[in-house]
Amino acid sequence: FAPIPPRPECPICMLTLPEGEGVTYMACCGNTICKACECEMSRTIEETNKARTAKDPHSPCLMKVTCPLCRTIFPENDEAYLAQLRDRMERNDTDALCAMARLYSYGQLGVQKDENKAFELYSRAAELGHSSAQHQVALSYFLGEVVEKDKEKFWRYLVVSAKGGSVCSRFLLGAVESNKGNHFLAYKHWRISTAAGCGESLRLIKREFDGGRVTEDEYDAARRDHQKARDEMQSNERDDYFASLREMK
């Protein structure tokens, strides 16, 4: 029941990186930045170029969209991006393996959907120690849609993933223990994921508190830790980005 290791920071804004759709993997250099910084960079370049073309429609000084870290020009098409991604995969870059696995899972950027190939890539990243990949492999063994269901492998990958820092796996461990009636163990798992900013874990701790299985002091401590974690990931730019996502949905 060790705390989840600190999440990496965005190398641009220096705030803790959020999980999920709030980050962008840069296949050119293998770094990960937050979506808010990517959007702010693109907006700045767009406004700068607009101002320059307003003064001179034929201005030769238009800015190109480049990686803010290695200054590589962004790929002009999907094929160029996939070439960068494959190059990183050959170096056993686990984030690149997971990025390609997601493309196979959803059939995006011209990649034909192939769940078996996605599982293969997640498994490769999992063996190299990537906690999110380990979580995906665990889910595959639980659901039994790509591989046969295997409770032992599900549990093994889930535990390793949680110990490696996956908030989702830590939350799921709590859910499994709760379903078994082990409310104290469930609370301990959710306490860890809550301290990493998981709102769903805090909601379930509130449920335990309402059911008399968690004290008021324990619930208040969980709320404080959750707020602290959210504050470390919060910025006006990120709020604007996630607000725009909600509008599109």
N, C-alpha and C positions, 0 to 999 in steps of 0.2 A: 504493500500500500504506500509506496514512495510517491511523492508529488510528481506530476508530469514535468519533464524537463522544460525549461524556458523555450518558447517558440522563437524561431529566428526573427530578426527585424528586417523590415524593408530597407535596403541599402540607400534609399533616397530620402525618405521622410524619417527614418530611424524609429518608426513605431512598430510594435509587434505585428507580424503578419497575421491577417485573419485566415480562417480555414475556408475551403471550398472555392466558390466562384469569385471571391474577392482578390484573387492573386493572378499574376501572369508569369508564366515560365518563359524566360528568354533563351531560345534555342541557340542563339549565336554564341553566348558565353556561359550558359548554364546557371545564371542567376535567376532569382525570383523576386519580383517587385509587386507592390500592391496595385490593384486596378486603378485606384484613385490617382496615384502618381503617373501611371501610364496615360490616363485620360487628360490629366493636367498638362503633361508634356505635349500631347497631340494638339490640345486646344491652343497652347502657347505658340506652337509652330504654325498652326493654321492662321491665327490672328496676325502673327508676324508677316507671313507671306501675303495675307490680304492687304496689310498696310503697305507693303513694298510694291505690290502690283497696282495699288491705287495711285501711287506716285509715278510708277513706270510699268505699264502693262507688259513690257518686254524685259523686265528686270532679270538679269542673269544671276542675281544673288538670292534666289529663293532657297529656303532651308529644306533639307531633306529630313525625313523621319528616320532617326537613327536610335540605336540602343543607347539609353542614357549612361550606361556603364562602360561598354567596350567601344561605342561609337560606330558599330557596324550598321550599315544602311539596312533598314527593314526589308525583308524579302518582298519582291514585287508580286509574287503569286504563291499559290499553295504548294506547287512543286518545289520551289526554292526553300520554303519553310520546312517541308518534309525532308529535304536534303540535309538541312542544318540539324534537324531532329535525329536523323539516322546517324549522322556523324557523332553526335553526343551519345547515342546508344552504343556505338562501337567502343566508346570509352567507359562503358558500364556506368553511365550517369543514370542513377535511379529515378530522378525526376523526369528525365527524358523518356525512360522506359514507361513510366506511368502516364506521361502525356500521350505517347503513342497508343498505349492501351486504351485510354479514354476515346481516342479517335476511332479505334476498332470497335469499341463498345457502342458508339453512337453513329458510326458511319459518316464522319465529318471530313471536310477538306479533301474530298475526292478519295478518301480511304473507304474501301468496301467494308460494310459491317461484318464483323467476324468475332463472335463471342469467344470462340476457342483460342484465337490468336490473342485476344485481349487477356484471357486467363493466363496464357503462356507468358506474356510480358509481365503481368502482375506477379506471377510466381517467380520469375527471374529477379525482379526488383525486391521481392520479399526475401529471397534467399540472400540478397546483398544487404538486408537490414532495413529496408524502407518500411516504416511503421504503417503508413497509409496503404501501401501495397499489401502488407500482411493482413490488414483489415479487409481489403477486397477479396483476398484469397479465403479468409475465414467465412465471409458471406457466401462465397461460391460453394463451399462445403456445407453450409447451412441450408441454402436454397436448393441445391441439387439440380440446377438448370443446365450447367455446363459440365460439371463432373458429378459423380454419384455422391449422395449425401453421406457425410462422414462426421459424426458427432465428435469423435476424438480429435480429428484434424481441425475441425471448427474451433474447438476449445483451445487447442494448442496454439493455433495462429492468433486467436483472439487475445490470449494472455500475453503472448510475445509482443503483439502489436500495442496493447495497453501499456506494457512495461517500457516500450520504446517511445511512448509519447502520444499515441493516437487518442484524442479526446473521444472520438466516436466509439472506439473499442472499449474505453473505460466506462463510458455510459452504458454500452451494451452489456458489459459484465454485470453492472448494477441491475439491469433489467432481468438478466438471467437469474441472478440470486433472488430478486424480488419475486419472480414467478415460482421459485422453489419455496418461498416463504421465509427466506433468510433475510429479514428486513435490516438487521444490523449490518450485515455484509454489503447489502445493496446501498445502504446509506454511506458506508465508507467509500465505496466506489464513486458514488454520485458526488460525494464531498470533494473528491479529487478533481473530477471533471468540471464541477461547478467553479472551483478555484481557477480553472483554465478558461472560464468564460462561457460554459455551456448552459444556456438558458433552460433547456428542457430538463437538465439534471436538477436545477434549482426548483423548477416546477414540481418535480417528483419528491424532492425533499420537503417542499411545502405540503404535499399530500401526506407524507409520513408524519409531519408535524400536526396536521389536522387530525390524523388518526391516532395521535398520542404516542407515536413510536419514536419521535424526535423531540428533544426539549426546545424551549423557546430560545435559550442561549445558543444551542447548536444551529438552529435555523437562522438566527440573527448573524452568527459568524459566517455561515454559508452565503448569506446575502451580501455581507461586506466583502468577502473574497471575490464573489462574482462581479460586483461593481468595480472593484479594483482592477480585475482582469479586463473588463470592458473598457474602462478608462484608458488602459494602456494601449488599446487598439483603436480608440476613437479619435476622429479629427473631423473638421467641417467638410473637408474634401471627400472623406470616406462616406460621411452622412449623405452628401449630395449624390455620390455615385450610387449608393444603395437605394436612395430615393428614386433615381432615374430608372433603376432596374425594376422597382415595384410599379412604376408608371407603365413600363413596357409590358408588364405581365397583366 
